[in-house]
C-alpha cells in the first residue's frame, strides 16, 4: 500500500493523498517536478518516493516489460454491456475496463442516451439480466455491479430518463439514480479541477466502474476562442485525457466522453468532422460515430479501434433508452427489482 513506501511519513502521505495520489501505481508514474508543484514536497524527496514505489511494483511487473503471453492476460479485463445487442457485437462484446470510448455525433444522435443507459447497465450484476430483443431472440446484459460518475458540461442529465431505463432492466429506479455521482460542470477551469483534483477521491470512495464526461469539448470550444489559444487548449485537453486513462487503468473503470461535430469547409470528404482535433482522436481507445437516420432510427459506426474492424449497426432511440432493431428490449423473465451486488 502507499503507506508502506520506505521513508514516507504521515505528513508526506497526507500531502500525496490531498493531491489525489492514492495508490502505489499512481505514485510510480508521477513526474517529480509536477508532483512537487501539486504536493509541496521537495522534488528530490518526491523523486525518492517515486523510485521506491517503482521498486515495490517491480515484483508485480505492473509497470515493466513482460512477455507477450502475460500481456495477453493483462488485456483480459472485465466487460459490461451497453444494453444494445448490436452495439455490443461491434464493440467486441461491450465496454472494456481501462478503455476510453468517444461517442461523437450531431444533436439527437443519442450521445447522452448512451451515457444514461451505460450508467444503468454498469450497475447490473456481472452475471447479468436477460432481455427480449425479438420474437424468439434474447440477449443477456452484463454489468459490473458498481456505481457511475457523471461530469455534466451540457446540463443534459435527466434522472427521470435514467429511472425509465432502470425499470426496463428490472432495477429499482431510485437506487439506480442514487448510484450515479453527479456534478454540474460550470466552465473549463472547473472541469480541469474536477478531473485533476476531485475525481481520484470520488473513485476511491465509491469504487465507481464508469466515468462519463458529457461532453469533454463543450466549455473549451466556447472559452478558448481564436488561433492564439489553440495550443494552450489542446495541451489542457491532452492532460485531462491522460489523467482519465490513468484513472481507468488504476480503478479498472470505463471512461465515456461525448463529442460534437463541426461543419467541414473542405469540398472533399464528409460535410462534418469531429470537434477537438487529433488530440481527442488519439486520446480515445475507441471512437464511435453516431448519427440520426429517420424518426427513432439511429446508426452507430466504429471509426477507430485498436482491435476491431470498421462496422456499423442500427439502433432505436426510445423513451426507455436505446434498443435493438428487432424489438423494445424488455426483461425476458421479469423479477423483483434490485441493483445487484456491489462488485
C-alpha positions as CSV (number, residue, x, y, z in Angstrom):
1,X,0.0,0.0,0.0
2,X,1.0,3.6,-0.4
3,X,1.8,4.0,3.3
4,X,4.3,1.1,3.1
5,X,6.7,3.2,0.8
6,X,10.0,3.3,2.6
7,X,10.6,6.7,4.3
8,X,7.1,8.0,3.6
9,X,5.9,9.5,6.9
10,X,2.3,10.5,7.9
11,X,2.7,14.2,6.8
12,X,4.1,13.3,3.4
13,X,1.4,10.6,2.9
14,X,-1.3,13.2,3.7
15,X,0.2,15.6,1.1
16,X,0.2,12.9,-1.5
17,X,-3.4,12.0,-0.7
18,X,-4.5,15.6,-0.7
19,X,-3.1,15.8,-4.3
20,X,-5.1,12.8,-5.3
21,X,-2.2,10.3,-5.4
22,X,-3.8,7.4,-3.6
23,X,-2.1,4.2,-4.9
24,X,1.4,2.9,-5.5
25,X,0.6,2.8,-9.2
26,X,-0.4,6.5,-9.2
27,X,2.8,7.4,-7.3
28,X,5.1,5.4,-9.5
29,X,4.0,7.2,-12.7
30,X,4.4,10.7,-11.4
31,X,6.7,13.3,-12.8
32,X,8.8,14.6,-9.8
33,X,8.6,18.2,-10.8
34,X,4.8,18.1,-11.4
35,X,4.3,16.2,-8.1
36,X,6.4,18.8,-6.3
37,X,4.1,21.6,-7.6
38,X,1.0,19.7,-6.6
39,X,2.1,18.5,-3.2
40,X,4.6,21.0,-1.9
41,X,7.1,18.2,-1.3
42,X,10.7,18.9,-2.4
43,X,11.4,17.5,-5.8
44,X,14.3,15.3,-4.5
45,X,12.1,13.8,-1.8
46,X,9.3,13.1,-4.3
47,X,11.8,11.5,-6.7
48,X,12.9,9.2,-3.9
49,X,9.3,8.2,-3.2
50,X,8.6,7.6,-6.8
51,X,11.7,5.3,-7.1
52,X,10.7,3.4,-4.0
53,X,7.2,2.8,-5.5
54,X,8.6,1.6,-8.8
55,X,10.8,-0.9,-6.9
56,X,7.9,-2.2,-4.9
57,X,5.8,-2.6,-8.1
58,X,8.7,-4.3,-10.0
59,X,7.8,-7.6,-8.2
60,X,4.3,-7.4,-9.7
61,X,5.7,-6.4,-13.1
62,X,2.9,-3.9,-13.2
63,X,4.9,-1.2,-14.9
64,X,7.8,-3.1,-16.5
65,X,8.3,-5.2,-19.7
66,X,6.6,-8.6,-19.7
67,X,6.3,-11.5,-22.2
68,X,3.5,-11.2,-24.7
69,X,1.7,-14.1,-23.0
70,X,1.4,-12.2,-19.8
71,X,0.4,-9.0,-21.7
72,X,-2.5,-11.0,-23.1
73,X,-3.7,-11.8,-19.6
74,X,-3.5,-8.1,-18.7
75,X,-5.8,-7.3,-21.6
76,X,-8.3,-9.9,-20.3
77,X,-10.3,-7.3,-18.4
78,X,-14.0,-7.1,-17.2
79,X,-16.6,-6.0,-19.8
80,X,-20.1,-4.7,-19.3
81,X,-22.9,-4.3,-21.8
82,X,-24.4,-1.2,-23.4
83,X,-27.9,-2.7,-23.3
84,X,-27.9,-2.8,-27.2
85,X,-27.0,-6.3,-28.5
86,X,-26.0,-4.9,-31.9
87,X,-23.7,-2.3,-30.4
88,X,-22.1,-4.8,-28.0
89,X,-21.4,-7.0,-31.0
90,X,-19.5,-4.4,-33.0
91,X,-17.7,-3.3,-29.8
92,X,-16.3,-6.8,-29.3
93,X,-18.7,-7.8,-26.5
94,X,-19.3,-4.5,-24.7
95,X,-17.3,-1.8,-22.9
96,X,-13.8,-2.9,-21.6
97,X,-12.4,-1.8,-18.3
98,X,-9.4,0.5,-18.7
99,X,-10.6,1.8,-22.1
100,X,-11.8,5.3,-23.2
101,X,-14.8,5.4,-25.5
102,X,-15.6,8.5,-27.5
103,X,-19.2,8.8,-28.8
104,X,-19.4,11.6,-31.3
105,X,-22.3,12.8,-33.4
106,X,-24.7,15.7,-34.1
107,X,-27.6,16.7,-31.9
108,X,-30.3,14.0,-31.5
109,X,-28.0,11.2,-32.4
110,X,-28.2,9.6,-28.9
111,X,-24.9,10.5,-27.3
112,X,-26.4,11.4,-23.9
113,X,-28.8,8.5,-24.1
114,X,-25.8,6.1,-24.5
115,X,-24.4,7.7,-21.3
116,X,-27.6,7.3,-19.4
117,X,-28.0,3.7,-20.4
118,X,-24.4,2.7,-19.6
119,X,-24.8,4.4,-16.2
120,X,-27.6,1.9,-15.6
121,X,-26.1,-1.3,-17.1
122,X,-22.8,-0.9,-15.3
123,X,-24.8,-1.3,-12.0
124,X,-26.2,-4.7,-13.1
125,X,-24.6,-7.8,-11.6
126,X,-21.8,-9.4,-13.6
127,X,-23.9,-12.4,-14.4
128,X,-26.4,-10.1,-16.0
129,X,-30.1,-9.8,-16.8
130,X,-31.8,-11.4,-19.9
131,X,-33.9,-9.2,-22.1
132,X,-36.2,-9.9,-25.1
133,X,-35.0,-8.2,-28.3
134,X,-37.1,-10.0,-30.8
135,X,-39.9,-12.6,-31.0
136,X,-37.6,-15.5,-30.5
137,X,-34.3,-13.7,-29.5
138,X,-32.9,-13.0,-26.1
139,X,-29.8,-11.0,-25.0
140,X,-28.0,-11.1,-21.7
141,X,-26.9,-7.6,-20.4
142,X,-23.9,-8.0,-18.1
143,X,-22.9,-5.3,-15.6
144,X,-20.0,-4.6,-13.2
145,X,-22.1,-4.2,-10.0
146,X,-20.7,-0.7,-9.4
147,X,-21.8,2.9,-9.5
148,X,-21.1,5.6,-12.1
149,X,-19.7,9.1,-12.1
150,X,-21.2,11.8,-14.4
151,X,-19.5,15.1,-15.2
152,X,-22.1,17.2,-17.0
153,X,-21.0,20.2,-19.1
154,X,-24.2,20.4,-21.1
155,X,-26.9,20.2,-18.5
156,X,-28.4,17.2,-20.2
157,X,-28.5,14.7,-17.3
158,X,-32.1,13.6,-16.7
159,X,-32.8,11.4,-13.6
160,X,-36.3,10.6,-15.0
161,X,-34.8,9.1,-18.1
162,X,-32.3,7.1,-16.0
163,X,-35.3,5.8,-14.0
164,X,-37.2,4.6,-17.1
165,X,-34.1,2.8,-18.4
166,X,-33.6,1.2,-14.9
167,X,-37.1,-0.1,-14.8
168,X,-36.6,-1.7,-18.2
169,X,-33.7,-3.7,-16.8
170,X,-35.6,-4.7,-13.7
171,X,-33.8,-2.3,-11.3
172,X,-35.0,-0.1,-8.6
173,X,-35.2,3.3,-10.4
174,X,-34.4,5.3,-7.2
175,X,-31.4,3.2,-6.4
176,X,-30.1,3.5,-10.0
177,X,-30.3,7.3,-9.9
178,X,-28.7,7.4,-6.4
179,X,-25.8,5.3,-7.6
180,X,-24.8,8.0,-10.2
181,X,-22.4,10.5,-8.6
182,X,-23.3,13.7,-10.5
183,X,-21.7,17.1,-10.8
184,X,-22.7,20.1,-13.0
185,X,-19.5,21.5,-14.6
186,X,-19.6,25.3,-14.8
187,X,-16.6,26.0,-17.1
188,X,-13.4,24.6,-18.5
189,X,-11.4,25.5,-15.3
190,X,-14.0,23.7,-13.2
191,X,-13.7,20.6,-15.4
192,X,-10.0,20.6,-15.1
193,X,-10.1,21.0,-11.3
194,X,-12.7,18.2,-11.0
195,X,-10.6,15.7,-13.1
196,X,-7.2,16.7,-11.7
197,X,-8.1,17.1,-8.0
198,X,-11.5,15.6,-7.2
199,X,-12.0,12.6,-9.4
200,X,-9.4,10.3,-7.6
201,X,-11.2,10.8,-4.3
202,X,-14.6,10.0,-5.7
203,X,-13.3,6.9,-7.4
204,X,-11.6,5.8,-4.3
205,X,-14.6,6.4,-2.1
206,X,-17.2,4.9,-4.4
207,X,-15.3,2.2,-6.4
208,X,-17.2,3.5,-9.5
209,X,-16.8,1.5,-12.7
210,X,-17.8,4.1,-15.2
211,X,-16.8,7.8,-15.7
212,X,-18.9,9.9,-18.0
213,X,-17.9,13.3,-19.3
214,X,-20.8,14.7,-21.4
215,X,-19.2,16.5,-23.2
216,X,-15.5,16.9,-22.9
217,X,-15.1,19.7,-25.5
218,X,-18.2,21.8,-24.7
219,X,-16.6,24.5,-22.5
220,X,-13.2,24.5,-24.3
221,X,-14.9,25.4,-27.6
222,X,-16.8,28.3,-26.0
223,X,-14.0,29.7,-23.9
224,X,-10.8,29.2,-25.9
225,X,-11.6,31.4,-29.0
226,X,-9.0,32.3,-31.6
227,X,-6.0,30.5,-33.0
228,X,-3.7,32.1,-30.4
229,X,-5.5,30.0,-27.7
230,X,-5.4,26.7,-29.7
231,X,-2.1,25.4,-28.4
232,X,-3.0,26.0,-24.8
233,X,-6.4,24.4,-25.2
234,X,-5.0,21.3,-26.8
235,X,-2.4,20.9,-24.1
236,X,-5.0,21.1,-21.3
237,X,-7.3,18.6,-23.1
238,X,-4.4,16.2,-23.7
239,X,-3.5,16.4,-20.0
240,X,-7.1,15.6,-19.0
241,X,-7.3,12.7,-21.3
242,X,-4.0,11.3,-19.9
243,X,-5.4,11.5,-16.4
244,X,-8.6,9.8,-17.4
245,X,-6.6,7.0,-19.0
246,X,-4.6,6.6,-15.7
247,X,-7.8,6.6,-13.6
248,X,-9.3,4.0,-15.9
249,X,-6.3,1.7,-15.5
250,X,-5.9,2.2,-11.8
251,X,-9.6,1.6,-10.9
252,X,-10.5,-0.8,-13.7
253,X,-13.1,1.6,-14.9
254,X,-14.5,2.6,-18.3
255,X,-14.4,6.2,-19.4
256,X,-17.0,7.5,-21.8
257,X,-16.9,11.0,-23.2
258,X,-19.1,12.6,-25.8
259,X,-18.0,14.9,-28.6
260,X,-19.7,17.2,-31.0
261,X,-19.3,17.6,-34.8
262,X,-18.4,20.8,-36.7
263,X,-19.1,21.7,-40.3
264,X,-16.2,20.7,-42.6
265,X,-15.5,23.6,-45.0
266,X,-13.5,21.4,-47.3
267,X,-15.3,20.3,-50.5
268,X,-13.8,16.9,-50.0
269,X,-14.8,14.2,-47.6
270,X,-17.6,14.3,-45.0
271,X,-19.6,17.5,-44.6
272,X,-18.9,17.3,-40.8
273,X,-15.9,16.4,-38.7
274,X,-15.3,15.7,-35.1
275,X,-14.6,18.7,-32.8
276,X,-11.4,18.9,-30.8
277,X,-8.9,17.9,-33.5
278,X,-6.4,15.0,-33.3
279,X,-5.9,15.2,-29.6
280,X,-9.4,13.7,-28.9
281,X,-8.9,11.0,-31.6
282,X,-5.5,10.0,-30.2
283,X,-6.8,10.1,-26.6
284,X,-9.7,7.7,-27.1
285,X,-9.3,3.9,-27.3
286,X,-12.5,3.5,-29.3
287,X,-14.2,6.2,-31.4
288,X,-17.9,5.6,-32.3
289,X,-19.7,7.9,-34.7
290,X,-23.5,8.2,-34.1
291,X,-26.0,9.7,-36.5
292,X,-29.7,10.1,-36.8
293,X,-31.4,8.4,-39.8
294,X,-35.2,8.8,-39.7
295,X,-37.7,9.0,-36.8
296,X,-36.3,7.0,-33.9
297,X,-33.8,5.2,-36.1
298,X,-30.1,5.8,-35.4
299,X,-26.8,4.3,-36.6
300,X,-23.5,3.7,-34.9
301,X,-20.2,3.2,-36.7
302,X,-16.9,2.1,-35.2
303,X,-14.4,4.6,-36.7
304,X,-11.2,3.9,-34.7
305,X,-10.3,0.9,-32.7
306,X,-7.1,-1.0,-32.0
307,X,-8.6,-4.4,-32.4
308,X,-12.0,-4.1,-34.2
309,X,-12.9,-3.6,-37.9
310,X,-15.0,-0.6,-39.0
311,X,-18.6,-1.8,-38.7
312,X,-22.0,-0.2,-38.2
313,X,-25.2,-1.1,-36.5
314,X,-28.7,0.3,-36.4
315,X,-30.5,1.0,-33.1
316,X,-33.5,3.0,-32.0
317,X,-33.8,5.9,-29.6
318,X,-36.9,5.5,-27.4
319,X,-38.2,6.7,-24.1
320,X,-36.8,3.6,-22.4
321,X,-33.3,4.1,-23.8
322,X,-31.5,2.6,-26.8
323,X,-33.0,-0.6,-28.2
324,X,-32.2,-3.0,-30.9
325,X,-33.8,-3.1,-34.3
326,X,-35.9,-6.2,-33.6
327,X,-37.7,-5.2,-30.5
328,X,-38.1,-2.9,-27.5
329,X,-35.7,-4.8,-25.3
330,X,-37.6,-5.6,-22.2
331,X,-36.9,-8.2,-19.5
332,X,-37.4,-11.7,-20.7
333,X,-38.2,-13.0,-17.2
334,X,-39.3,-10.1,-15.0
335,X,-38.4,-10.4,-11.3
336,X,-38.3,-8.2,-8.3
337,X,-36.3,-5.0,-8.9
338,X,-32.8,-4.7,-7.4
339,X,-29.4,-3.3,-8.4
340,X,-27.3,-6.5,-7.8
341,X,-24.4,-6.9,-5.5
342,X,-21.6,-4.4,-5.4
343,X,-18.5,-5.7,-7.2
